[in-house]
Amino acid sequence: MATQYDAVIVGAGFGGLGAAIQLNRLGYDNLLILEREDDLGGTWHVNRYPGLAVDIPSSTYSYSFEPNPYWSRLFAPGAELKRYAEHVAEKYGLRGSIRFGTVVTGATWNENESHWQVAIQGGNRVTATYLLTATGFLSQPKTPDIDGIDSFRGKIIHTTAWDDDYDLTGQRAAIIGTGATAVQLIPEVAKVVSELTVYQRTPIWVSPKPDYRIPKALQRLFATLPPVQQAVRQIGNSILELMMISGVVHYKELRIANRIAERWCRAHLFRQVRDPELRRELTPDYSFGCKRPTFSNDYFPTFIQPHVHLETSSIERIDEHGVVTVDGNRTEIDVLLLATGFNLWDVNFPAIEIIGRDGKDLGKWWRDNRFQAYEGVTVPGFPNLLSLNSPYSYSGLSYFTTIECQMKHMDRLFTAMRRRGAHVFEVTQEANDQFLDRMTEKVGNSVFSLGQCATANSYYFNQHGEATLLRPTSTINAHREAARFPLEDYTYA
């Protein structure tokens, strides 16, 4: 049976687009990108909630080989990220390879034909020599399991399915969640509603946001002299590296960096909230870095407004017209906004059923044998599979660091395979085990192991209590190993 495609890529977000660009560079142009949504861009297409913006400097949140000199702000609004994704797809000729509105239900390795059979909702199948899953880390929305939520007669909106036609003006609103999404959403909602109650389970560390409009003259300078923008990018990367790597990953050796970051956030809160009781409620009781921190200048001041109320008691139930907390307090509302994040570990690793050699189920294997992936990319027993959103793959704070490390890994792996005249690769069990042992040891020196993370409720931790999402090394190390990993860590056929 003839194989239809060189590769099938699941997902048309930035990860999938980067993978397609790299495969094209390597000479694979018979590609199929399957996307469940009606357009490309991943999270920047799905999310349209008020206040949406990148939560790290825009200069670092883009491909290094495709800089955008025209970001309007240091922290660009979500619509600009969407346009950037469209620009990348057009410039690199990828849109013609994308099939939108296509839900992948699973994929199975065919040992006899040495290819992947990819099942599509509706009964269709396609085959490809290589399978790349680029479904993202934040692709499966989490809906809270609260008693009575289905009985609520008002409007319910999850941030990943924002209803642009629904007018919040003058409404009595409630928001569940105070993560990075809510930090952006809450100030915007507070501007238009008559009453806003925010239900907080876990406070979040918030730093000042050095956001500003980028002047047209500076944009022209970036466009004319790209090295200037590259220098700005390097400065941004260095700051993020200091925050995330020094203070979080190297917590054992550099606890002072973690304490400085925490005190910086505490000082920001103190400047903006003078009420000691409200400040206490907004202050995390876990170590900085246990949960993803964020930046904002208007989140804390929102809670000072008289029509905004912070509720820290747990929700007991939701009835037809309101929310009831465990202390018996009931708040009537017209609209319930869910900023409850994503379900990573139950349904996202992997986001589809993947069956490898000898019927090995990737999701079951991960849950039975710990979450793991060699260099965050490949898994033994799954030939010709590149899992681009895997345990230990996320490096630093910018997702583009992860993407470009994986592109380097692909370049080295496929070049080696081609030199050998091979078409099938598979990481060895020994190499995988050594990498897992090394990552586990390094996590032991991080804030995730040595800090106070028990109350963080962080998606960094899986259901077994292991922090296996982030790669516990510097981004320099991640780039170096992606370009230099031992070729003998793979078998080729």
C-alpha positions, 0 to 999 in steps of 0.5 A, spaced: 500 500 500 503 506 497 504 511 503 500 518 501 504 523 505 511 524 507 509 526 514 502 528 517 502 534 522 497 534 527 496 541 529 496 548 525 499 552 531 506 555 531 509 548 533 506 545 527 508 551 522 515 550 525 515 543 524 512 544 517 518 549 515 523 544 518 521 538 514 520 543 507 528 545 509 529 538 509 526 536 502 520 533 505 514 537 501 509 532 501 506 534 507 499 534 510 497 539 516 490 537 520 487 542 524 481 541 528 479 549 528 477 553 522 483 556 521 491 556 523 494 559 529 492 554 535 491 558 541 491 565 538 486 563 533 481 559 539 482 565 544 479 571 543 477 574 550 478 581 552 485 583 554 488 577 550 496 579 549 502 575 550 505 575 557 512 575 555 515 580 551 513 580 543 520 580 541 522 573 544 515 570 542 516 569 535 521 565 530 528 567 531 529 566 523 522 570 522 522 576 526 516 581 526 519 588 526 512 591 527 509 589 534 505 595 536 507 593 543 512 590 548 507 585 550 503 584 543 495 583 543 493 577 541 490 579 534 497 581 532 500 574 534 494 571 530 496 575 524 503 573 525 501 566 524 498 567 518 504 571 515 508 565 517 504 560 513 503 565 507 511 566 506 513 559 507 507 556 503 504 552 508 496 554 507 495 549 502 498 543 506 493 545 511 486 541 512 481 545 516 475 543 520 479 536 521 479 532 527 484 527 528 481 521 532 487 517 533 494 514 529 497 507 529 503 504 526 503 499 521 509 495 522 509 491 515 508 498 511 513 502 516 508 508 516 503 511 520 495 510 519 492 516 521 484 516 523 480 522 522 473 523 525 468 521 520 471 514 518 477 517 513 484 515 514 490 517 511 497 514 511 504 518 512 511 515 513 512 520 519 507 523 524 508 529 528 503 531 534 503 539 535 497 539 539 500 544 544 500 544 551 494 548 552 489 545 547 484 541 552 480 546 556 478 544 563 471 545 565 470 545 573 466 540 576 462 544 580 455 541 583 449 544 579 453 548 574 448 545 568 442 548 572 445 555 571 440 559 567 444 565 565 450 565 560 456 561 561 462 562 557 469 559 557 475 563 555 477 558 549 470 559 546 469 567 547 462 569 545 463 576 541 456 577 540 454 577 548 454 584 551 457 584 558 455 591 559 451 592 566 451 585 567 452 581 574 458 577 572 462 572 576 469 569 574 472 562 576 480 562 576 485 567 577 491 564 573 495 568 567 488 568 563 484 571 568 489 576 570 488 579 563 481 578 563 479 581 569 481 588 568 477 588 562 471 585 564 471 590 570 470 596 566 463 594 563 459 590 568 455 592 574 458 587 579 464 582 578 465 577 583 472 573 582 472 566 585 480 565 587 482 558 589 490 560 588 493 567 588 498 568 582 505 571 583 504 578 578 510 582 576 510 589 574 509 589 566 513 594 562 509 594 557 509 600 552 507 602 545 513 601 540 514 607 536 513 607 528 520 610 528 523 604 532 519 599 528 522 602 522 529 601 525 527 594 526 525 593 519 531 596 516 537 593 521 534 586 523 540 586 528 538 591 532 531 587 534 535 581 535 539 584 540 533 586 543 530 579 543 537 577 546 536 582 552 529 579 553 531 572 553 536 573 558 531 576 563 527 571 562 532 566 563 534 569 569 527 569 572 525 562 570 532 558 570 536 561 575 530 562 580 526 556 579 530 550 575 537 552 579 533 553 586 538 549 590 544 553 588 541 560 587 535 561 592 537 568 592 534 569 585 528 566 587 527 570 593 529 577 589 523 575 584 518 573 590 520 580 593 519 584 587 512 581 586 510 582 593 513 590 592 508 590 586 502 588 590 504 592 596 504 599 592 498 597 588 494 594 594 494 598 601 489 594 604 492 589 608 487 584 608 486 584 601 493 584 600 494 578 604 488 574 600 492 576 593 499 573 596 501 566 594 503 562 600 507 557 595 514 559 592 515 563 586 515 559 580 511 553 582 506 556 578 507 560 572 507 567 574 505 573 570 505 580 568 500 586 569 499 593 572 492 593 572 490 586 575 491 588 583 488 595 582 481 592 579 480 589 586 480 596 589 474 598 585 467 598 589 463 593 584 469 588 584 469 583 590 474 577 591 471 571 594 476 566 597 471 561 600 471 554 595 464 554 591 459 549 594 454 549 588 451 553 583 444 554 582 439 557 577 441 564 578 447 564 582 454 561 586 454 558 593 460 558 597 461 553 603 460 558 608 453 559 605 454 566 602 450 566 595 451 571 589 446 572 584 449 573 577 447 573 570 453 571 567 459 566 569 466 566 566 470 560 566 478 562 566 479 555 569 485 553 564 486 547 561 487 539 562 494 537 561 495 531 564 488 527 563 487 528 556 492 532 553 498 527 553 497 525 548 491 529 545 489 523 541 490 516 541 497 513 539 498 506 538 505 504 536 509 498 535 506 491 538 500 495 540 503 500 545 498 505 547 502 512 548 497 515 553 497 508 557 504 507 557 506 514 560 501 513 565 503 507 567 511 508 566 511 515 568 511 521 563 517 521 559 520 523 552 527 523 550 529 530 549 522 532 549 521 529 542 521 522 541 519 515 545 521 508 544 516 503 541 514 509 537 518 509 530 517 515 526 513 519 531 515 526 533 511 528 539 512 536 539 508 537 546 511 532 550 514 531 558 520 535 559 520 539 552 518 546 554 524 550 555 524 557 558 518 561 558 517 562 551 514 557 547 518 559 541 525 556 544 521 549 545 519 550 537 526 551 535 530 546 539 525 541 536 527 544 529 534 543 531 533 536 533 529 534 527 534 537 522 540 533 526 535 526 526 533 526 519 540 528 516 543 522 520 537 518 517 538 520 510 546 519 510 544 512 512 539 511 507 534 509 512 527 511 512 525 509 519 528 512 526 526 510 533 530 512 540 533 506 544 530 505 550 537 506 553 538 513 551 530 514 553 532 511 560 538 515 561 535 522 559 529 521 564 534 519 569 538 526 568 531 530 568 529 527 574 535 528 578 535 536 575 528 536 577 530 534 584 535 541 585 529 545 582 523 549 586 519 544 584 522 539 589 525 544 594 520 549 594 513 550 597 509 548 592 504 543 595 498 549 595 500 551 588 495 547 584 500 548 578 499 545 571 507 544 571 505 537 576 502 531 573 497 527 577 503 523 580 506 529 583 511 530 578 514 536 575 515 533 568 512 539 563 518 543 563 525 541 561 529 543 568 536 545 564 538 552 561 535 554 554 542 554 552 543 547 554 537 545 550 539 548 544 546 545 544 543 538 546 538 539 540 544 540 535 549 535 538 545 529 541 549 522 540 546 519 533 547 512 536 541 514 541 537 512 535 536 506 531 535 507 523 532 502 518 
